[in-house]
Amino acid sequence: MSPKNPPASEVVLTHPDRLYWPDEGVSKQGLADYYAAVWPFMAPYLVNRPLALLRLPDGIKSHQRFFQKHAWKGMNPHIEEIADPQETDGERLLRIVDFNGLTALVQSAVLEIHPWGTTTDNWEKPDLITMDLDPGEDVAWSAVISAALDVKARLETRGLAAFVKTSGGKGLHVVTPLAPKAGWAEVKDFAHSLAESMSTEAPDKYLSTATKAKRGGHIYIDYLRNGRGNTAVAAYSTRARPGAPVSMPLDWSELNEVSGPAAFTLANVPQRLKTRPSDPWGGFFDAAVPLQ
């Protein structure tokens, strides 16, 4: 599907002019239009995955913020409930299966979408690894880029592919596609060992322990996104931050041209989709191999 032919949705937006990012003038309708433009590229990282959702009913300046993994009163039926096979108390998680579901999230003021690293077809076998590079306040953006390239090299040494995206927050995510063979513990242990090796070899640059993350001058290599039930922001998801930034997939060759982790926004991404030569993550799942 071409972004020039965005999908239609059965979900009717109420109060489509409600401002979710008031300073940027981004309305509920504007968010829906953005997601229609990116849907063909975003869908593989979103559909049929358990989701954690950040809902802000009155936009990013709302005093009400709900980080939700379970259903809420009045939830649109296009947001599905699904049983977690490991839960015995009957708690059900959330997923979407099509563009109607994404529009229903927009209607529900979901401004950030955080999927699990697996699909509901393979609950116990992740199909991607996310290494989140979270810099301290005084770390140069160029150092974050260098860290991402370091992660890429280490992954490739292990025979794994590496893709990169901005987080829309402070750093970069290096994401690896996996053939869904290894279990959660094995995948998390691998991510942990990668973070540990980086912090051991360059303790002046990197940290692998969350309790030390506030120490200045370091990049926290957050491997904890890879545990069962943990999440990372989806590719192309907006962030509930000033400027309406987006977690944007990139080609590695573009990194040095990017001004920072929030360079891509709801306002400039649709035009970028029209002008970029190809989808930098177009071969993502084709590059998946089992974790060795």
PyMOL commands that set and color helices and strands:
alter all, ss='L'
color gray80, all
select helices_A, chain A and resi 22-24+28-45+99-107+141-157+184-201+210-212+224-226+252-257+269-275+285-287
alter helices_A, ss='H'
color red, helices_A
select strands_A, chain A and resi 19-21+26-27+51-55+66-68+80-83+92-95+110-115+128-135+163-166+172-177+206-207+219-222+249-250
alter strands_A, ss='S'
color yellow, strands_A
deselect
rebuild
show_as cartoon
